[in-house]
């Protein structure tokens, strides 16, 4: 048990380190954006160099870079993420609401996808329709999530059903369709691996029913499945961002596009910070989760 | 039967590459030839896939888009694979502090959202093929790093590496002859698979307007342009999506077949 805690603390420290570096990189990447803060805020005021200097001092742009960076980190932690140039509201409030919406979408989509995958794996396990499940998986992976969104729109248009823009249903269906392929392939290979283990032969000899056997194999596969899913979160979030945009769902995707279109730099910065924190957290949680969920690793501790 | 899947997928990919390469000779029209008198026309002998809202020939645009997509996808994967796998192998060999630092660098690369990199590059240097390549390769590199590290670590524990060390082989010789070859064999299927991921990413960027900007067609920006006409001409958006579906499925099949062969070779 003690090693588990050490791993969790290690994971947390790694997360902190990665988060600090990532935000620093993002902060300096944002500096590459054309037009500095003052030009964006007040237009070209080249004639008034003094006014510019006063503004720089007021916005804290005249101090050394590393101090700016430290104060940037400070502000992130306090939740003072600046004011949106166009909405006029605090960036944190703006981003946070959208973030909750996006998290809800990603979370439910992961759940529905996993449910469908387990169903497919069960069907394939009982050998009723192996070919069909493989076919479903390869069709699902043939195009990325956002394109499934477009295909879904085409299907609805052809069926003369009105598209419910703005609701969670369409992006949810889209992400599920697109996710099934990848997740199923992972789950399937893990279950196949379980089936070749000696303990499964033992359970078979015990005379367990097929569905009980399947549950045993699933129990074996789940820890590695969860880790694999967490590692792929980057691509999943990218897909979710694009899908949200297509269906006008008020999540992080739409926020990014709007902020990009209006060159709302504080919002762009806030967006990148929150997404990168999520990605780093998921990536590192993946490592720790494996330790917690896998009985073999747990017993070693 | 096994060789059929491999042969067919190689043939399809070669055909697509050839189409992309010879786009200037094959495409019946230029990708920017606007014909406003002939907008949204259905497929006909003169325009095999019809024309788009500006009267441009969809078939020709698709061929050029395929070219741009390959120009983006292939270098992205090559850069990501070289960078990720080589540094991963280095981390596995060096262990300790070097491994820690390199791993955190790739953690950071993983954590920076690819859209943000695309936007930063786009804002800083304008819409360009290079920018998209940078964004895609940065988002693919961490996976290669992870794989490269674990493969190299495993190879280094093999008895033949011990043996080579015992007879005085230099680290560089071991790196090229054992680790390098093993990486090449194991990562080739992965690279083919990542090629399809790169194409998917380009399309995803394109849909939200972060890919190459029009009139240069890429599969991604064609979809984003044509999805606006979904109520008038739904087939327009379906055309580039079909090309992507065929390409990705073929690449995935190819990667699958290749990895089966590598697995057999390892046994």
Interface residues (C-beta under 8 A of the other chain):
Chain A: X14 X17 X18 X19 X21 X22 X25 X26 X29 X30 X32 X33 X34 X138 X141 X142 X143 X144 X145 X146 X147 X150 X151 X153 X154 X157 X158 X231 X234 X235 X237 X238 X239 X241 X242 X245 X246 X253 X256 X257 X260 X263 X268 X271 X272 X275 X276 X277 X279 X280 X283 X284
Chain B: X104 X107 X108 X110 X111 X112 X113 X114 X115 X116 X117 X119 X120 X123 X124 X139 X146 X197 X200 X201 X203 X204 X207 X208 X209 X210 X223 X227 X230 X231 X234 X237 X238 X241 X244 X245 X246 X248 X249 X252 X253
